[in-house]
Amino acid sequence: MLPLATEIGNPTVNIAIFALFVVATLAIVIRASRNNRTAADYYAGGRSFTGPQNGIAIAGDYLSAASFLGIAGAIALNGYDGFLYSIGFLVAWLVALLLVAELIRNTGRFTMADVLSFRLKQRPVRMAAAISTLVVSFFYLLAQMAGAGGLVALLLGISGRAGQSLVIAVVGLLMVTYVLVGGMKGTTWVQIVKAVLLVIGAGIMTLWVLAKYAFNLSDLLGAAVDKSPAAGEKLLNPGLQYGATGISKLDFISLALALVLGTAGLPHVLMRFYTVPSSKEARRSVSWAIWIIGIFYLFTLVLGYGAAALVGPDAIRAAPGKANSAAPLLAYELGGELLLGVISAVAFATILAVVAGLTITASASFAHDIYGQVIKKGQVSGDGEVRVARITVLVIGVVAIIGGIFANGQNIAFLVALAFAVAASANLPTILYSLFWRRFNTRGALWSIYGGLSSAIILIAFSPVVSGKVDAKTGASLSMITDTSIDFHWFPLDNPGIVSIPLAFVLGIVGTLTSKEGTNIDKFAEMEVRSLTGAGAEKAVQH
Amino acid sequence: MSETRRADGDPELTTYRDVQLSPDFSELRRRFRRFVFPMTGLFLAWYFLYVLLAAYAPDFMSHKVAGNINVALLFGLGQFVSTFAITMIYVRWADKEIDPAAEKMRHLIEGEHQ
């Protein structure tokens, strides 16, 4: 039998390794920030990163705690159905590679709204895109902070709500420091360091697990089945989590749709394309990112089934972080408290780096789009904008800490999937229409963004995620509102994508066709020529 | 083009419009779209085939091929293989077929602005 999870590991070792990471990355951030002078430095790292550097940073930005802790946990407990997350999260990058990354790089300056409002009415479209950016980033942020809480519960043996909340606050403070000191350059370097550590850490664990089964994947799968008497053979087959009813199958498809279409609409991912000097480098970034992310997700498959085989689903469910603690528990099982300490520090680093990337995106969108363009109508210096961005960072820090305390305990892969659904509904249709559909106009954009955004959020609010989901066996609540007597859900699916994404695409078409506004032929010509040739695109900052 | 520019008094936009209507640009746009649109359709179809089979044909997917390796796992790994392959094919294609033409046009446009 495993010891109780609250007793595993040595908190001193865990904290020491984590502190080492914080000190090392802070040194890098301070060094990287010496050249931060202009708005392009703060928002886009001077556009001077190479494709491979940015590709690694994208992987660092994308492989969040959801990818590492969440997917490993989902596979350990739900088997093959958890694998969908890995596949959807990866295939989604092809949308970004083929349709979005290079064209966005050539057209915009700092934010997603730059591209969306390029040839439409500036202020309303920019405002809509900025609001959508803030909402998506908030959902994503919530997931990461929830992960931080669960991880801490496991590592430091802090099971009290107050202690966990304190650690979430520390994570929030660190993130604010990184972003304020380092801007996009510092954030990028933190992401690069973290991506390398994460891939190496997960790689070592993967080899270790496989070595225990003489590198025979079939034997590993067999061991996972043996250790999971409740699920048995079903662990390897589709349907363990989503196969029960017609509704749950629809939920599976809804999730699949949100995952594959969400990535190319994530503002913090889009913003990373502005950190390279050209569309060719943007293409190389995505190519590097796809390789790193793909290989990492193959690792998580082994880690997930490895956790099922070596730790067992009962021990994972009993741990304070539940599914999210599968990977750390596996590390402890393999390499004792030292490997647990290293892996946990890597997981913490993951959360910090992703949260920093989200924070800079949200602060850039508020300062550049809402303050700079909508309120001040562009009559503000880059320095003025950056000052507002820095203040915004502080506000976001506070919001993230409070939100994280509330979301503490939810499965993070699942929370991130909701962020993907909102991104795919609110952002992707307008991005694609404005790049490829000449007739597209302001009303189409506004209907699509606001319609996609509000339908996704309303459906989530009235879904079983928020209220009314009860575990049939134990009678315990599986919703955010844990009081089982409160139940106001009427939308049957957990993920709103299957309704809200098509709706947003249709609203874009209907809004466009019912509006009398014609195409701004000159701006459309500029956008099309710029997006494909890179003429007039923002150049790297020379220092 | 520089003549029209002075006459219209709005140099940048005139030029972009002219470029957009030029045969070279139309050819570039056509070549780009003829590659990325079908490719997008292809990988989305392949992805949703996997999703739909997982949801509605669990018996077929649960069929064991070798040891504990079943059809579902092979389909899942197949998604990784296809993603890596499309990435490599696209990068190689774009480097060869898009970049030289795009760069030529960019020099033309940016040269005239100075």
Interface residues (C-beta under 8 A of the other chain):
Chain A: Y80 D81 F83 L84 S86 I87 G88 L90 V91 W93 L94 V95 L97 L98 L99 E102 N216 L217 S218 D219 L221 G222 V225 E233 L236 N237 P238 G239 Y242 G243 K249 F252 I253 A256 V260 S279 K280 R283 R284 V286 S287 I290 W291 G294 Y297 L298 F436 I521 D522 K523 A525 E526 E528 V529 R530 L532 T533 G534 A535 G536
Chain B: D10 E12 L13 Y16 R17 V19 Q20 L21 F25 L28 R29 F32 R33 V36 M39 T40 F43 L44 Y47 F48 Y50 V51 L52 L53 A54 A55 Y56 P58 M61 S62 A66 G67 N68 I69 N70 A72 L73 G76 Q79 F80 T83 F84 I86 T87 M88 Y90 V91 A94 D95 I98 D99 A102 E103 M105 R106 I109 E110 H113
